[in-house]
Amino acid sequence: MKELELYIHIPFCIRKCEYCDFLSFPANAKTQKEYVDALIKEILYYAPKFKNRKVVTIFFGGGTPSWLDYKLLVSILDTIKANYDVADDAEITLEANPGTVVKSAMESYKKAGINRLSIGLQSTKDNELKILGRVHNYEQFLKIYHLARKVGFDNINIDLMSGLPYQNIDDFMKSLNEVIRLKPEHLSVYTLIIEKGTPFYDKYKFDDVKQHAGMVTEALPSEDDVYTMYKLTQQTLKNAGYMQYETSNFAKKGLECRHNIGYWQRKDYLGLGLGAASLVDNVRYSNKRDIYDYVTSANKIQKVELSSESDRQLTDNELDLYNNLHDTVQILSKQEQMEEFMFLGLRMNQGISRSDFEENFNLPIEGVYKKQIDKLKQEGLLEVKHGQVYLTDKGSDLANYCMAQFV
């Protein structure tokens, strides 16, 4: 049976963080209830279309899913389980933020079948959390973490950020080592990116330009310091027993995030909710991003006709998936599929399987990308061994350059 991953978008949060460019915003209880009702209608609409798929991962992302009334969140999961073929060992992840979960909610998550938590910490230093615009402090994080352990969660990810304004290497390493002492199963360690449209962009856009140009910065750490933080992260977590399996992700053996690995390996996933993206049978969809448009459309969800200028037409099954909730649709050509396979797969430390490439595209990888592979190998950035194509340590440091060769 073909597998499917589900992503459920919960766009609500107490307030938007200073650096965040995700589709998220505060909303009152009435709006949240209306949204969940619409989301459940979308879930039910797709159920018969995926009756022959095995759901292997479910990921509640946001926003702050844990800020949603836990009874509403459990009702979403119950609807999925009642209408989809969910694997007994499915990985079911909930993103949670400190200060948004009480014991009764945590117990309900566990009872409903959620078996993995991803907690947004970002820093153990309260002054850095304040700069980021987080609504919690470190003490509140510790409370939710220990509560999760007490309730029985044994697969927890902690998010941490480096390269923050006014952060030095020692500050970051203290945060990293404090988190390691808590012994989470998984760590996602991201370098801050200054995104357009955020308060951070208004504050630090000129500093960001200086940083990337290797110039002296005012608030942001230097480019060299950011690089040093990343390399220290790799070494420190390796020494602590964490395996790096992707650019920003580290896990104890066997506890890698299966859902995210699915994205990088281009497995089919169905995105449900506001602005959610999907990849199904090499067609990419994304939902409407305005909540009122989304709710209105979900209440009258229906198949729509689609005109396409692609090099191929949608099959009946593919067309049946396109409906009035969608904002965009992209029918991927074979060339686009191969490009995605390469630049997504190279994010992972294990790289790309040559046999998987040939199985997917009926072509040997060297038959398509021999010139690029030879070039990167000659530059010491790429290695081909044991049937895998992967970036070297030097290549990982220049990942964007390497990936661009395949686009």
C-alpha positions as CSV (number, residue, x, y, z in Angstrom):
1,M,0.0,0.0,0.0
2,K,1.4,3.4,-1.0
3,E,2.3,5.7,2.0
4,L,1.1,9.2,2.7
5,E,2.1,11.8,5.2
6,L,-0.3,14.4,6.6
7,Y,0.5,18.0,7.6
8,I,-2.1,19.9,9.7
9,H,-1.7,23.6,9.8
10,I,-2.8,25.4,13.0
11,P,-2.1,29.1,12.2
12,F,-2.9,30.6,15.6
13,C,-0.4,31.9,18.1
14,I,-0.6,34.3,21.2
15,R,1.4,36.8,19.3
16,K,3.8,36.7,16.3
17,C,7.5,36.5,17.1
18,E,9.8,39.3,15.8
19,Y,11.6,37.0,13.4
20,C,8.7,34.9,12.2
21,D,7.5,34.9,8.6
22,F,5.2,31.8,8.9
23,L,1.5,32.0,8.2
24,S,0.4,32.6,11.8
25,F,-1.6,35.2,13.8
26,P,-3.6,35.6,17.0
27,A,-7.3,34.8,16.8
28,N,-10.3,34.7,19.3
29,A,-12.0,31.5,20.3
30,K,-14.9,31.9,17.8
31,T,-12.5,32.2,14.9
32,Q,-10.5,29.2,16.1
33,K,-13.7,27.1,16.3
34,E,-14.9,28.2,12.9
35,Y,-11.4,27.3,11.5
36,V,-11.4,23.8,13.0
37,D,-14.9,23.1,11.7
38,A,-13.7,24.1,8.2
39,L,-10.5,22.1,8.6
40,I,-12.5,19.0,9.5
41,K,-14.6,19.4,6.4
42,E,-11.4,19.5,4.3
43,I,-10.1,16.3,6.1
44,L,-13.4,14.5,5.4
45,Y,-13.4,15.6,1.7
46,Y,-10.0,14.0,1.1
47,A,-10.7,10.8,3.0
48,P,-12.3,8.7,0.2
49,K,-9.7,9.9,-2.2
50,F,-6.9,8.5,-0.1
51,K,-8.7,5.3,1.1
52,N,-5.9,3.2,-0.5
53,R,-3.1,5.0,1.2
54,K,-1.4,4.2,4.6
55,V,-0.8,7.3,6.7
56,V,2.6,6.9,8.2
57,T,3.1,10.4,9.8
58,I,0.9,13.2,11.0
59,F,2.4,16.6,11.9
60,F,0.6,19.4,13.6
61,G,2.5,22.6,12.8
62,G,1.8,26.3,13.1
63,G,1.5,28.8,14.5
64,T,1.3,27.3,17.9
65,P,-0.9,24.1,17.7
66,S,-0.6,23.8,21.5
67,W,-2.4,27.1,21.9
68,L,-5.5,25.7,20.3
69,D,-8.1,24.4,22.8
70,Y,-6.8,20.8,23.3
71,K,-10.4,19.4,22.8
72,L,-10.5,20.9,19.3
73,L,-7.0,19.6,18.5
74,V,-8.0,16.1,19.7
75,S,-11.2,16.2,17.6
76,I,-9.0,16.9,14.5
77,L,-6.9,13.8,15.3
78,D,-9.9,11.7,16.1
79,T,-11.4,12.6,12.7
80,I,-8.3,11.6,10.9
81,K,-8.1,8.3,12.7
82,A,-11.7,7.5,12.0
83,N,-11.5,8.2,8.3
84,Y,-8.0,7.4,7.2
85,D,-5.9,4.2,7.4
86,V,-3.4,5.4,10.0
87,A,-0.5,3.0,10.6
88,D,-0.2,1.5,14.1
89,D,3.3,2.9,14.4
90,A,2.6,6.3,12.8
91,E,4.7,9.1,14.0
92,I,2.3,11.8,15.3
93,T,4.0,15.1,16.1
94,L,2.7,18.2,17.8
95,E,4.5,21.5,17.9
96,A,4.2,23.1,21.3
97,N,5.4,26.3,22.9
98,P,6.1,26.9,26.6
99,G,3.3,28.6,28.5
100,T,0.6,27.2,26.3
101,V,0.0,23.7,27.8
102,V,-1.5,22.6,31.1
103,K,-1.4,19.1,32.5
104,S,-4.9,18.1,31.4
105,A,-4.0,19.1,27.8
106,M,-0.7,17.2,27.9
107,E,-2.5,14.1,29.2
108,S,-5.1,14.4,26.5
109,Y,-2.5,14.7,23.7
110,K,-0.9,11.5,24.9
111,K,-4.2,9.6,25.3
112,A,-5.2,10.7,21.8
113,G,-2.1,9.1,20.2
114,I,0.3,12.0,19.8
115,N,3.7,10.4,20.4
116,R,6.2,13.1,19.5
117,L,6.5,16.7,20.8
118,S,8.5,19.5,19.2
119,I,9.0,22.3,21.7
120,G,10.0,25.7,20.6
121,L,12.6,26.9,23.0
122,Q,15.1,28.9,20.8
123,S,17.3,30.0,23.7
124,T,17.8,29.3,27.4
125,K,18.6,33.0,28.0
126,D,15.6,35.2,28.9
127,N,17.2,38.3,27.4
128,E,17.5,36.5,24.1
129,L,13.9,35.2,24.3
130,K,12.8,38.8,24.9
131,I,14.7,40.0,21.8
132,L,13.1,37.3,19.7
133,G,9.6,38.3,20.9
134,R,8.9,34.9,22.5
135,V,6.0,34.8,24.9
136,H,7.8,32.5,27.4
137,N,10.9,32.4,29.6
138,Y,13.3,29.5,30.2
139,E,11.6,28.5,33.4
140,Q,8.3,28.1,31.6
141,F,10.1,25.9,29.0
142,L,11.5,23.7,31.8
143,K,8.0,23.3,33.2
144,I,6.5,22.1,29.9
145,Y,9.5,19.8,29.2
146,H,9.3,18.1,32.6
147,L,5.5,17.9,32.4
148,A,5.8,16.1,29.0
149,R,8.3,13.6,30.6
150,K,6.0,13.0,33.6
151,V,3.0,12.4,31.3
152,G,5.1,9.8,29.4
153,F,6.4,11.5,26.2
154,D,9.6,9.7,25.3
155,N,10.3,11.4,21.9
156,I,10.8,15.1,22.3
157,N,12.5,17.6,20.0
158,I,13.8,21.0,21.1
159,D,14.2,23.9,18.8
160,L,17.3,26.1,19.3
161,M,18.5,29.1,17.3
162,S,22.0,30.5,16.8
163,G,23.2,33.8,15.3
164,L,20.8,35.9,17.3
165,P,21.2,39.7,17.7
166,Y,23.9,40.5,20.4
167,Q,24.6,36.8,20.8
168,N,28.2,35.7,21.1
169,I,29.7,32.2,20.8
170,D,29.8,31.6,24.6
171,D,26.2,32.6,25.0
172,F,25.1,30.2,22.3
173,M,27.2,27.3,23.6
174,K,25.8,27.8,27.1
175,S,22.3,27.4,25.7
176,L,23.3,24.3,23.7
177,N,25.0,22.6,26.6
178,E,22.0,23.3,28.9
179,V,19.7,21.7,26.4
180,I,21.9,18.7,26.0
181,R,21.8,18.1,29.8
182,L,18.0,17.6,29.4
183,K,18.7,14.7,27.1
184,P,16.0,15.3,24.5
185,E,15.8,12.6,21.7
186,H,16.1,15.2,19.0
187,L,17.4,18.7,18.4
188,S,16.7,21.2,15.6
189,V,19.3,23.9,15.6
190,Y,18.6,26.7,13.2
191,T,20.7,29.7,12.2
192,L,18.6,32.9,12.3
193,I,17.5,34.1,8.9
194,I,16.4,37.8,8.6
195,E,13.2,37.5,6.5
196,K,11.5,40.3,4.6
197,G,8.1,41.4,6.1
198,T,9.2,40.8,9.7
199,P,10.0,43.3,12.5
200,F,13.5,41.8,12.5
201,Y,13.9,42.8,8.8
202,D,13.1,46.4,9.6
203,K,15.5,46.4,12.6
204,Y,18.4,44.4,11.1
205,K,18.3,44.4,7.3
206,F,21.4,46.6,6.9
207,D,23.3,44.5,9.5
208,D,22.2,41.4,7.6
209,V,23.8,42.7,4.4
210,K,27.0,43.5,6.3
211,Q,27.0,40.1,7.9
212,H,26.8,38.3,4.5
213,A,29.4,40.6,3.1
214,G,31.8,39.7,5.8
215,M,31.8,43.3,7.2
216,V,31.7,44.5,10.8
217,T,28.2,44.3,12.2
218,E,26.4,46.2,14.9
219,A,23.9,43.8,16.4
220,L,24.2,40.5,14.5
221,P,27.1,38.2,15.1
222,S,29.8,38.3,12.4
223,E,29.7,35.8,9.6
224,D,32.7,34.0,11.1
225,D,31.0,33.7,14.5
226,V,27.9,32.3,12.9
227,Y,30.0,29.7,11.1
228,T,31.8,28.8,14.3
229,M,28.5,28.3,16.1
230,Y,27.4,25.9,13.5
231,K,30.6,23.9,13.5
232,L,30.6,23.8,17.3
233,T,27.0,22.6,17.2
234,Q,28.0,19.7,15.0
235,Q,30.9,18.6,17.1
236,T,29.3,19.1,20.5
237,L,26.2,17.2,19.5
238,K,28.2,14.4,18.0
239,N,30.2,14.1,21.2
240,A,26.9,14.0,23.1
241,G,25.6,11.0,21.0
242,Y,23.5,12.9,18.5
243,M,23.7,12.0,14.8
244,Q,23.4,14.8,12.4
245,Y,21.1,13.5,9.6
246,E,20.2,16.8,7.9
247,T,21.5,20.4,7.7
248,S,19.9,21.6,11.0
249,N,18.7,18.3,12.6
250,F,20.3,16.0,15.1
251,A,18.9,12.9,16.7
252,K,19.6,9.9,18.9
253,K,19.9,6.8,16.8
254,G,16.6,5.7,15.3
255,L,14.8,8.8,16.5
256,E,15.1,11.0,13.4
257,C,11.9,12.9,12.4
258,R,10.3,10.6,9.9
259,H,7.9,13.2,8.8
260,N,10.6,15.7,7.8
261,I,12.7,13.0,6.1
262,G,9.6,12.4,4.0
263,Y,9.8,16.0,2.7
264,W,13.5,15.7,1.8
265,Q,12.9,12.3,0.1
266,R,9.9,13.6,-1.9
267,K,7.4,11.3,-0.4
268,D,3.7,12.1,-1.0
269,Y,2.2,14.4,1.6
270,L,-1.2,16.1,2.0
271,G,-1.3,19.5,3.6
272,L,-4.5,20.4,5.3
273,G,-5.5,23.8,6.6
274,L,-4.8,27.4,5.8
275,G,-1.9,27.9,3.3
276,A,-0.9,24.2,3.7
277,A,1.2,22.7,0.8
278,S,0.9,19.3,-0.7
279,L,2.9,17.0,-3.0
280,V,0.8,14.2,-4.4
281,D,1.9,12.2,-7.5
282,N,4.3,14.9,-8.5
283,V,1.7,17.7,-8.4
284,R,2.2,20.5,-5.8
285,Y,-0.8,22.3,-4.4
286,S,-1.1,25.0,-1.8
287,N,-4.2,26.2,0.0
288,K,-5.6,29.7,0.2
289,R,-3.8,31.9,2.7
290,D,-6.7,34.2,3.8
291,I,-8.6,32.6,6.7
292,Y,-11.9,33.9,5.7
293,D,-11.5,32.7,2.1
294,Y,-10.3,29.4,3.4
295,V,-13.3,28.9,5.8
296,T,-15.8,30.0,3.1
297,S,-14.3,27.6,0.6
298,A,-14.1,24.7,3.0
299,N,-17.7,25.1,3.8
300,K,-18.5,24.7,0.1
301,I,-15.6,22.4,-0.8
302,Q,-15.8,21.0,-4.3
303,K,-13.8,19.8,-7.2
304,V,-13.0,22.4,-9.8
305,E,-11.9,22.2,-13.4
306,L,-8.2,23.1,-14.0
307,S,-6.7,24.4,-17.2
308,S,-3.0,23.5,-17.5
309,E,-0.2,24.6,-19.8
310,S,2.0,21.9,-18.5
311,D,3.8,19.4,-20.7
312,R,1.3,16.8,-19.4
313,Q,-2.4,16.9,-18.4
314,L,-3.6,15.9,-15.0
315,T,-5.0,12.4,-14.7
316,D,-8.5,12.0,-13.5
317,N,-7.3,11.1,-10.0
318,E,-5.0,14.1,-9.9
319,L,-7.7,16.4,-11.1
320,D,-10.0,15.1,-8.5
321,L,-7.7,16.3,-5.8
322,Y,-7.7,19.9,-7.1
323,N,-10.5,21.9,-5.5
324,N,-11.7,25.4,-4.7
325,L,-9.5,25.5,-1.5
326,H,-6.4,25.6,-3.6
327,D,-4.6,28.9,-4.3
328,T,-1.9,27.4,-6.6
329,V,-1.1,24.2,-8.4
330,Q,2.1,23.1,-10.1
331,I,2.3,20.1,-12.3
332,L,6.0,19.1,-12.0
333,S,7.8,18.1,-15.2
334,K,10.2,15.2,-15.1
335,Q,13.1,17.7,-15.1
336,E,11.6,19.6,-12.1
337,Q,11.1,16.3,-10.3
338,M,14.7,15.4,-10.8
339,E,15.9,18.8,-9.7
340,E,13.9,18.5,-6.5
341,F,15.2,15.0,-5.9
342,M,18.7,16.3,-6.0
343,F,18.6,19.6,-4.0
344,L,16.2,18.2,-1.4
345,G,18.1,14.9,-1.0
346,L,21.5,16.6,-0.7
347,R,20.2,18.3,2.5
348,M,20.5,15.0,4.2
349,N,23.9,13.7,5.4
350,Q,23.3,10.3,3.8
351,G,22.6,12.1,0.5
352,I,20.9,10.5,-2.4
353,S,20.5,6.8,-3.3
354,R,21.6,6.2,-6.9
355,S,19.3,3.2,-7.1
356,D,16.3,5.3,-5.9
357,F,17.1,7.9,-8.5
358,E,17.1,5.3,-11.3
359,E,13.9,3.6,-9.9
360,N,12.1,7.0,-9.9
361,F,13.2,8.3,-13.3
362,N,14.3,5.2,-15.3
363,L,17.7,6.8,-15.8
364,P,21.1,6.4,-14.1
365,I,21.9,9.5,-12.1
366,E,25.2,10.0,-14.1
367,G,23.1,9.9,-17.3
368,V,21.5,13.2,-16.2
369,Y,24.0,14.9,-13.8
370,K,27.4,13.5,-14.7
371,K,28.9,16.9,-15.5
372,Q,27.7,18.4,-12.2
373,I,28.8,15.4,-10.1
374,D,32.2,15.4,-11.7
375,K,32.6,19.1,-11.1
376,L,31.7,19.0,-7.5
377,K,33.8,15.8,-6.9
378,Q,36.8,17.6,-8.4
379,E,36.2,20.6,-6.1
380,G,36.1,18.2,-3.1
381,L,32.5,19.1,-2.3
382,L,30.7,15.8,-3.3
383,E,31.4,12.1,-2.8
384,V,30.0,9.0,-4.5
385,K,30.4,5.8,-2.4
386,H,28.4,2.7,-1.6
387,G,25.6,3.7,-3.9
388,Q,25.1,7.1,-2.3
389,V,25.8,10.6,-3.6
390,Y,26.4,13.0,-0.7
391,L,28.1,16.3,0.2
392,T,31.5,16.2,2.0
393,D,32.1,18.3,5.1
394,K,33.4,21.0,2.8
395,G,30.4,20.6,0.5
396,S,28.0,21.0,3.5
397,D,29.6,24.3,4.3
398,L,28.9,25.4,0.7
399,A,25.5,23.6,0.4
400,N,23.7,26.3,-1.4
401,Y,26.4,26.5,-4.1
402,C,26.3,22.7,-4.5
403,M,22.6,22.4,-4.7
404,A,22.4,25.2,-7.2
405,Q,24.4,23.1,-9.7
406,F,21.4,20.8,-10.1
407,V,18.8,23.5,-10.8
